[in-house]
Amino acid sequence: HLAAIDVADDLRIAESRARHDPLRRTSDWLRDHSRLTQLGARVVEGRAVAAAERRKQWFDRWEAQRAKEPRLGFADYAGVRRVDPALFEATLDELRTEVEASGARLVLVNMPRQPGLEATNPFVLEYTALVERYAREHALDCIDARAAFRDRKRIELAGSALFHDQVHPTAAGHRLIAEDLAAAIAARAASAPSR
């Protein structure tokens, strides 16, 4: 057996399969000879052009607005507290009161953040500590979603990015949080006395 001189054997085999595949021959013929296929291609290309134009218009408007408001779209303000910790805790009190008044039990979640955010905005860790302390003081469950986002095995199972930006989880990120939340609720329900 001599290898092909002009084309490698694996490519020659693939080309032969493609040439003899009836579906491939049919699709090639349709592409070359069918006006309907050519019209469909023009419609699809036209839609793609229109979609690209809409995206460009949207981004142009976005950039024009950002020129007026440079922090537009930012969720984190380096070194600037947007909510005073005392107000944050008072809001937790109101939330707990409303939830318990409805007969339910509040479960807190310490939301994850991109690792670099905590380094550049160390005050966000104060809110994490506040939530943990509040949960302890009021005997509430507290899900540490930050830990879930640092667990390499769970990240690999998620299979995709966990954040859209510095603080907003993607669907895969929310799935990790939901798994922990469901486990905490199930554990609480299993340990609750029967009615």
N, C-alpha and C positions, 0 to 999 in steps of 0.2 A: 504494500500500500504506500503510495506516494502522496504526500500532502500537496494540495493545490498550490501552484506557484503564485498565481495572481490573487487568489482569495483564500483566506483561512478556511479550514474544513468546517468549523462550527458556523461561520457565516454562510458558506455554500449550502449547508444542510438547512439552515433557517430560510434562505431564499427559495430553496426547492419546496419546502413545506408551504411557504406563502404562495408560490406559483400554483401549487396543486390544490390549495384550499378553495372549495367552491364558494364559500361565503366571501372570501377575500376577492376572488375573481368577480363576483357579482357586485360587491361594493365598489371595486375599481371601475367596472363598466358603468355603473350608475353615476359615479362621480364624473366620469369623462363624457357621458352621453345624455344624461337626463337633465332636461330643463328644470324640472321640479327640484332636483337636488341642488342645481346651481342657484335657483331662486331661494331655496331654503338657506343656503350658505350666505346669500346677500342679506336676507332678513336677519339672520343671527349676527352677522358682522355689523349690520346697521344698528341692532339693539345694543351691541357691545360699544359701538361708537357713541350712541345716545347715553348709555350708562356712564361711560367715561366722561362725557361732557357734563352730566349732572354732578358727578363726583368732583370734577374740576370747579364747577360753580360753587358747590358747597364748601370746598376747601378755600376758595378765594374769599367767600364771605367770612369763613372762620378766621382766616389770616387778617382780614380787614378789622374784624372785631378784636382780635388779639393785639393788633397794633394800638388800639385804644385802651385795652385792658390786658396788660402783659401777663397777669396771673390767671387769666381766664382758663378754666379747666383744671387748675391745680387743686388737689385735695389737701395738700400739706403745705403749711407755711412755716418755713424753717425758723425755729426759735420763737414763734408767735403762738400763744395759746388762744384758741378761738372759744373754748368753753372753760370757764373757771372750774377747778376740781370740786369746790363746794357746791356749785350749781349742778355739776355732773352727778354728785352724790344725792342731792335733793331730787333730781329727776329720777334716779334709781328708786328713791323712797316712794315717789308718786306712782311709778310704774308697779312696784311691788304691792302697794296698797290696792291699786286697781285690779291687778291680776288676782290677788288673794280674795278681794271682794267678790269676784266672779266664781270663786270656788276652785280656782286653778292654783298651780304652784309655779313661781317664776324660776326659770333656768337661765343663768347668765352665760355669755360666751365671750371669752377674751379673744377678740378678732386678731388674725395674723396680719403681718405687714412684711414688706420686702426687707431683707436683713439690713440693707444700707440705710433705710429710713430711720431705724432706731439709733443708729450711730450719729446721723446728722441732726436728728430731732429727739434728743434723749428725754425730753419731757413727756413723750408719749408713753414711756415706761411707767410714769407715775399713774396714768389712767389704768394700765394693766394691773399694777399693785393695788390700786383703789378697788377695782372690780373683785380681785381675789379676796381682799380684806372684807369687803362688803358681803360677799358670799359666805365667808366664815362667820362673821358676826350675826348673820341672819339665817344661818343653817340652810343656805341655798346651794344647789348644784352649780358648779362653774366649769364649763367646758374650756379647756386650754387649746384652742384651735391653733395657736402658735406652735405648740408641740407637734400637732399633726402635720403641719407644714414643714417641720424640720425632720420628720421621720422619713429617712431615705427609702425604705421599702414601700411605704404608702405613696410616696411621690412617684416612684417607678410604676406602681400599679395604676396610678391616675393616668399616666401616659401622655400628659400634655401640660402646657404651662398652667400654673396655678393662679397667676395674677394678670389682670389687664394693665395695671399700673402699680404704683407703690402700695396701695391699700385695698384695691377692689379685686376680690377673687373672681376667677373665671368660673364656668360651670363645673369644671373638674375640681376647682378649689372649694366651691360650695358643696360638692358631693362629699369631700372629706369632712367638712364641718357637719353636714347632715348626718353622716355615719356616726360621729361621736355624739351628736345631740340625741339621735335615736337610741344609741346604747345607754346613755345616761337616763333617758326617760323610761326605757324598758327596765333598767336596774331599779329605778325608784318605784316603778309600778309593781315589780316582783317583791320588793321589800315592804310594800304598803300593806297594812292589815286589811283583811277582807271585810266588806260591808255587809 
